[in-house]
Amino acid sequence: MAYWLFKSEPSTWSWDDQVAKGAAGEEWDGVRNYQARNNMRAMKRGERGFFYHSQTEKAIVGVVEVSAEAHPDSTTEDDRWECVDIRAVAPFARPVTLDEIKANPNLSELVLVKNSRLSVQPVTDAEWRILCEMGGVDA
């Protein structure tokens, strides 16, 4: 199983917005970066990801699950852009900040640390376990 990280500005789409969509989930639409799109194309239904609040909060706040594999993004007519659907699984017991992540030497290779601008990122198995432990959720 692969793991992922989805970044969103909470003023645009927050963890609470994601939770409110329930089991049906929501499209992770509006992504206009080829690397992020290609990451979504690689996702399989049931894979898990972190929900990260960017901008001022800069913290992982929950766990999501891919509920639908890559399909055309409904926010554009341009067929180059695809998205997945995700649903909320569980909030972190305690948000894990970017500063905490950067302070952990075992997370120095995390894409979020090396390329913080990428909106949809892969996460390794080891990184997943460490971040789940830091956030107080079961891996």
C-alpha positions, 0 to 999 in steps of 0.5 A, a space after each residue: 500500500 502506498 501513502 500520501 499527503 494532501 495539502 490544502 489551505 484551510 481557508 479554501 478547504 479545511 479538515 472540517 470541510 472534508 469531515 463534513 462530506 462524510 463517507 462519500 468524500 469529495 474530489 481533490 480537485 483544482 490541482 494544476 501541477 503535473 507531478 501532483 496529478 501524476 501522484 494522484 494517477 498512481 493512487 489506488 482505492 483504499 490507500 491512506 494519506 495525511 491531510 495537511 493544513 498549509 499557510 498559517 497552521 502548517 500541520 498534519 491534522 488528519 488521515 484520509 482515504 482514497 475513495 475513488 481513483 483518478 478521474 477527470 477533474 470536474 472543475 475544468 474542461 481540460 482533459 489533462 487534469 485529473 483528480 481522486 476522491 478522498 474521505 476523512 478517516 480520523 483526526 490526529 489526536 494532536 496536530 503535527 506541525 511542520 516545525 516538529 517534522 523538520 526537527 525529526 531527523 528521521 523525516 529529513 527526506 519527507 517530500 514536505 520537507 524537501 519540496 513543501 510547495 507540492 500539493 499531493 505528495 508520496 509518503 514512505 512506509 517509515 514516514 507514515 509510521 513515524 507521523 502517525 505516532 507523532 499525531 497519536 493515531 494508529 498506523 
